[in-house]
Amino acid sequence: MNTDVSRLVPHCALVLALALGSGTAQRKEPDQGEMQKRWEAKQAEAWLKDGGWTTDLDAAKARAKEQNKVILAYFTRSYSP
């Protein structure tokens, strides 16, 4: 009897994916009250309130040089209509 394991791998992966996916499809969505509580808790976290953000490029460059760090800049299109 010749058993080629490499032929079984795709089938096992498919069965595993279906088994894992079926559990997530049955999960109940949290209600709006729970979602609101989670959002408020996240907004109250210290790192978000005072994360050390700056909107002044020159100040950011000076601080980065002083702390020997790089600058992470995130640009949005808030100016765009």
N, C-alpha and C positions, 0 to 999 in steps of 0.2 A: 504494500500500500504506500503510494507516494503522496505525501502531504506537503503542498507548497504553501507555506505560511504567508508569503508575500501576497498571495491571492486573497487571503482572508482579511488582511489589514483594512482595505477600503470598506468592506462589509461591516467590520467591527466598529470602525469610525462612524459609519452611518447610523448604526444601532445606538451607539453612545450619544451621538448628537441628537437623535430623536428622543432618547430617554431624558436627556438633560433639558431639551427644549420643551417637552410636555409639562414639566413641573413649573417652568416659568410662565407658561401660557395660562395656568390656573391661578396664578397669584392675584390676590384682590388688590385693587388700586386703593391707596389711602384716601380718606374723605377730605374735603376742602379744609375743614377745621384742622386736621392733622397736618396738612401741607402748609397752612398758614403758620402753625406753631413751629414747624421745622424752619421755615423761612425767617421768622422772627428770631429764633435761636441762632441761626447762622449770621444774621445781621448784627447781633449783639456780641459776637466774638471779638476779642481784643485785637487780633491781628488785622481784622477788617476795618475796625474803627480807627486804629492808629498803626497802620502797616509800614509807616515810614515812607509813604508815597510822596513824591514831589512833582510839580508841574513846571518847574524852572530848570531848563536845560543846563545853564551855567552852574547853578547850585548842585545839580546832579553830577556834573563833571567833577566839580571840586570835591564833593563827598566821595565819589568813586575813587578818585586819586588818593585821597586821604586814607580810605579804608582798603585800598588795593583791591577793588572789586570792579566788575564790569557793569555796564548800564543795560538794563532790560527795558526797552521802550515798546509801548503798545500804542499804535496809532489807530484811531477810528475815523470814520467818515462823518462825524457829527456835523460838519460844516455843509454837507451835501443835502439838498432838498429831498 
